[in-house]
Amino acid sequence: MDPATGTATGTQVMTAANGDQIFSTLRVVLTPLGDGTSTVAVHFTITGGTGRFSGASGFYDGLDILNPADPAGSLTISGEITY
């Protein structure tokens, strides 16, 4: 996380019940709203996978509100995957 820009990058691995995996890179952007909360926008780029997800590609995005006074939350995502 870069506090000066409010951005972060990273990787993610999702594992299905049978062990097949989907790999993705991610970029997070935090935008302060002025009331102590921030929007959290996340963009994932699918970069491959294993098993039935071998050669997977696509993306998914999420948007949420970060409230430090109540850190529990959820992120709803939508996108598309091709495999």
Residue pairs with C-beta under 8 A, 6 or more apart in sequence:
1 7
1 8
1 28
2 8
6 29
6 30
6 31
6 32
6 38
7 27
7 28
7 29
7 30
8 27
8 28
9 25
9 26
9 27
9 28
10 25
10 26
10 28
11 23
11 24
11 25
11 26
12 23
12 24
12 25
12 26
12 44
13 21
13 22
13 23
13 24
14 21
14 22
14 24
15 21
16 22
16 51
16 52
16 53
18 51
19 50
19 51
20 49
20 50
20 51
20 52
20 53
21 49
21 50
21 51
21 53
22 46
22 48
22 49
22 53
22 56
22 81
23 46
23 47
23 48
23 49
23 56
24 44
24 45
24 46
24 47
24 60
25 44
25 45
25 47
26 42
26 43
26 44
26 45
27 42
27 43
28 40
28 41
28 42
29 40
29 41
29 42
30 38
30 39
30 40
30 66
31 38
31 39
31 41
32 38
33 39
33 65
36 67
36 68
36 69
37 65
37 66
37 67
37 68
38 65
38 66
39 63
39 64
39 65
39 66
40 62
40 63
40 64
40 65
40 66
40 75
41 61
41 62
41 63
42 61
42 62
42 63
42 75
42 77
43 59
43 61
44 59
44 60
44 61
44 62
44 77
44 79
45 59
46 56
46 57
46 58
46 59
46 60
46 81
47 57
48 54
48 55
48 56
48 57
49 55
49 56
49 83
52 83
53 83
54 83
55 83
56 81
56 82
56 83
57 81
57 82
57 83
58 79
58 80
58 81
58 82
59 79
59 80
60 77
60 78
60 79
60 80
60 81
61 77
61 78
61 79
62 75
62 76
62 77
62 78
63 75
63 76
64 73
64 74
64 75
64 76
65 73
66 73
67 73
